[in-house]
C-alpha cells in the first residue's frame, strides 16, 4: 500500500513540473527551401522581365540581358572568357561572392567562404575591379548603404571579402561598365536571398541593377556552386558509352571464335581400340559379302577342338552343340547359330556371331576344369 501511495505522489509531482516553450526557425518549406533566389525570381517576373533559372554553369546567350551568378561557378578560363565576351557585347553580369551557394543554410551561422579561382580574379582585374578573397583580408567588412546610378540604397551587408573599382575605397559593392555592358560584384549574396530580400532597400537595389540595362530581355539566375555531375554526364556520357561499346565489340571479335571453332593446321590421329578396328573390318567384309570366308576358319577350329575335347571328356555321344554351350556358358541356340548360320543379315548379327565364336574358341583352348 505504501508503495502505491509513493508512486501516486511521484506522478502528481511530475505533472506539476514547469516547462518552457522555445520557437526556433529552421527555414522555408517547398520551393523556397531548395531555391534561395525564388523571391528574387518572382520579383523580376513581376517587373515584366523573363526569368531563366538554372542549377549549374550555362553559357549566356545574346538575348539574355542580366545574369546573377555565384562567383565560385566561374572556376576556369573558359567560363570567364565566355562571360567576359557576353558582358562586353551588352550583358550585365552580377557576381555574388559570399553566401551565394545554393546549399547554404540561411538559418545557420556556420559559413565557409568560397574558393575564388585566379581566372575569375584576372577577369575582374581586366574590367577594373579588384576583388580580395576572404583569405586575403582580416575581419569583416560591413556596409549600411550602397550607392548606384546616383541613388543610395539602405542595406545590411557584411562579408569577409572586399571589392573595389579602380580608384575607389574597398567595400561590399562595385559596378563598372565594360564594353557595351556592365560587371557588378556584390560580396554579400544574402541581400538577394529569400530571407533578406524584403529587408531595407535590398529589393530596390536588385531592381535598379536590372533596370540599368537599356533593353528588356531575359534575366538569368545561376544557382549552385560549381558544375553539376548530372549535367556533365548528360552532356558527355553519350560519346563515352559509344567508345566503350566499340571497344567491347572489338574485344569480343578478337577473343571469341568466329563461324565455329578454328580448325587446327594438323589434325592429330585418333587412336582407336582393337575392338573398334575389328568392328570396322567386319562391317567392311560384310558389305563385300565375304562373311562366310571370315567365319569358316573359326568354325573349323571350334569343331575340331570341340570333338577332341568331348572325346577326352567321354561325351562323344552327347549333343555336340549342347556340350559347347555348357562349356562356354552360352545358350544352345546362339551356339547353333554361330556354327551353322551361313550369311548374317546385318553387321550387328555378324559381330555377335564372331564374339560367340571367339568365346567358344577361348574356352576350348583353356584347360578343362
RALINUR-V88740 format. One record per residue. PSI is psi in whole degrees, 0 to 359 (NA if undefined). OMEGA is omega in radians with two decimals (NA if undefined). Layout:
psi & omega
PSI & OMEGA
PSI & OMEGA
This chain:
psi & omega
316 & 3.12
323 & -3.12
318 & 3.11
320 & 3.11
321 & 3.11
320 & 3.12
320 & 3.11
319 & 3.12
320 & 3.11
320 & 3.12
317 & 3.11
323 & 3.12
323 & -3.14
324 & -3.14
342 & -3.11
6 & -3.11
143 & 3.07
153 & 3.09
162 & -3.11
130 & 3.08
133 & -3.14
127 & 3.07
133 & -3.12
127 & 3.12
132 & -3.14
358 & 3.08
179 & -3.13
168 & 3.02
163 & 3.06
217 & -3.05
326 & -3.11
340 & -3.14
328 & -3.09
347 & 3.13
100 & -3.10
349 & -3.12
17 & -3.07
315 & 3.14
320 & 3.12
321 & 3.12
317 & 3.14
324 & 3.07
315 & 3.13
321 & 3.10
321 & 3.10
336 & 3.09
351 & 3.12
6 & 3.13
152 & 2.99
143 & -3.07
136 & 3.04
127 & -3.10
124 & -3.14
160 & -3.06
358 & -3.12
184 & -3.10
130 & 3.06
128 & -3.12
134 & 3.14
150 & 3.12
166 & -3.06
330 & -3.09
3 & -3.13
126 & -3.02
322 & -3.04
138 & 3.00
126 & 3.05
114 & -2.91
134 & 2.94
136 & -3.06
331 & -3.09
342 & 3.13
326 & -3.13
79 & -2.96
3 & 3.13
171 & -3.05
326 & -3.12
314 & -3.13
315 & -3.09
323 & 3.13
319 & 3.13
316 & 3.13
321 & -3.13
317 & 3.12
319 & 3.14
318 & 3.12
320 & 3.12
336 & 3.14
3 & 3.07
3 & 3.12
163 & 3.13
112 & 3.14
120 & 3.09
112 & -3.11
130 & 3.06
125 & -2.99
290 & -3.11
155 & -3.12
33 & -3.14
355 & -3.13
137 & -3.14
326 & -3.07
357 & -3.13
131 & 3.11
117 & -3.08
353 & -3.14
11 & 3.06
141 & 3.14
334 & -3.10
133 & -3.13
131 & 3.11
122 & 3.12
145 & -3.11
158 & 3.07
121 & -3.13
124 & -3.08
153 & 3.12
330 & 3.14
321 & 3.12
315 & -3.12
323 & 3.12
320 & 3.11
317 & 3.13
323 & 3.09
320 & 3.12
331 & 3.12
353 & -3.13
25 & 3.11
130 & -3.13
111 & -3.10
124 & 3.08
119 & -3.14
171 & -3.10
323 & -3.10
345 & 3.13
3 & -3.13
169 & 3.09
131 & 3.13
187 & -3.12
148 & 3.05
126 & -3.11
158 & 3.11
137 & 3.08
349 & 3.13
147 & 3.03
129 & 3.14
127 & 3.13
133 & 3.09
38 & 3.09
8 & 3.13
152 & 3.13
130 & -3.11
131 & 3.08
129 & -3.11
170 & 3.03
83 & -3.02
144 & 3.08
133 & 3.14
162 & 3.06
328 & 3.11
156 & 3.08
154 & 3.14
149 & 3.13
143 & 2.98
162 & -3.10
126 & 3.12
4 & -3.12
164 & -3.13
137 & 3.12
143 & 3.12
215 & -3.09
359 & -3.04
138 & 3.03
138 & -3.14
127 & -3.12
152 & 3.05
141 & 3.09
117 & -3.06
231 & 3.09
2 & -3.08
207 & -3.04
148 & 3.02
127 & 3.14
137 & 3.11
126 & 3.04
115 & -3.05
336 & 3.12
102 & -3.11
351 & -3.13
340 & -3.12
328 & -3.05
8 & 3.11
163 & -3.05
318 & -3.01
331 & -2.99
354 & -3.04
338 & 3.12
357 & -3.12
150 & 3.06
227 & -3.13
31 & -3.09
315 & -3.14
322 & 3.12
323 & 3.09
316 & 3.10
319 & 3.12
318 & -3.13
321 & 3.13
321 & -3.13
319 & -3.12
356 & 3.06
341 & 3.08
141 & -3.05
347 & -3.12
151 & -3.13
132 & 3.12
223 & -3.07
140 & 3.03
123 & -3.10
140 & 3.05
117 & 3.14
107 & -3.10
177 & 3.13
182 & -3.10
13 & -3.13
192 & -3.12
143 & 3.07
126 & 3.13
322 & -3.13
319 & 3.12
319 & 3.10
319 & 3.14
317 & 3.13
327 & -3.08
327 & -2.98
355 & -3.10
331 & -3.13
305 & 3.11
325 & 3.13
315 & 3.12
323 & 3.10
317 & 3.11
318 & 3.11
320 & 3.12
318 & 3.12
319 & 3.10
319 & 3.14
319 & 3.11
318 & 3.12
322 & 3.12
319 & 3.11
318 & -3.13
326 & -3.11
323 & -2.97
336 & -3.12
150 & 3.10
145 & -3.10
130 & 3.12
43 & 3.13
172 & -3.13
146 & 3.12
137 & -3.14
134 & 3.13
151 & -3.14
320 & 3.12
114 & -3.12
124 & 3.13
145 & 3.14
144 & 3.12
118 & 3.13
121 & -3.10
157 & -3.13
165 & -3.12
324 & -3.14
324 & 3.13
320 & 3.11
319 & 3.12
319 & 3.13
317 & 3.14
321 & 3.13
320 & 3.12
319 & 3.12
321 & 3.13
316 & 3.14
325 & 3.11
320 & 3.11
330 & 3.10
3 & 3.12
44 & 3.11
28 & -3.09
328 & -3.11
318 & -3.13
329 & 3.11
321 & -3.06
339 & -3.03
317 & -3.10
317 & 3.12
315 & -3.11
320 & -3.13
316 & 3.12
320 & -3.11
318 & -3.13
315 & -3.14
310 & -3.14
325 & -3.13
318 & 3.12
320 & 3.12
317 & -3.12
319 & -3.14
326 & 3.10
316 & 3.14
332 & -3.11
357 & -3.13
28 & -3.12
32 & -3.06
324 & -3.06
354 & -3.13
173 & 3.11
117 & -3.06
316 & -3.12
324 & 3.11
323 & 3.10
317 & 3.13
321 & 3.13
318 & 3.11
321 & -3.14
321 & -3.05
349 & -3.10
35 & -3.13
156 & 3.03
151 & -3.10
322 & -3.11
319 & 3.13
323 & 3.09
318 & 3.13
316 & 3.12
320 & -3.12
327 & -3.09
340 & -2.98
331 & -3.05
127 & -3.01
306 & -3.04
108 & 3.09
145 & -3.06
341 & 3.13
165 & -3.09
330 & -3.14
319 & 3.11
321 & 3.10
318 & 3.12
317 & -3.13
319 & 3.13
318 & 3.13
319 & 3.12
320 & 3.13
320 & 3.12
320 & 3.11
324 & 3.10
318 & 3.12
317 & -3.13
324 & -3.13
317 & -3.10
331 & 3.11
330 & 3.10
336 & -3.13
152 & 3.14
150 & -3.12
144 & 3.13
NA & NA
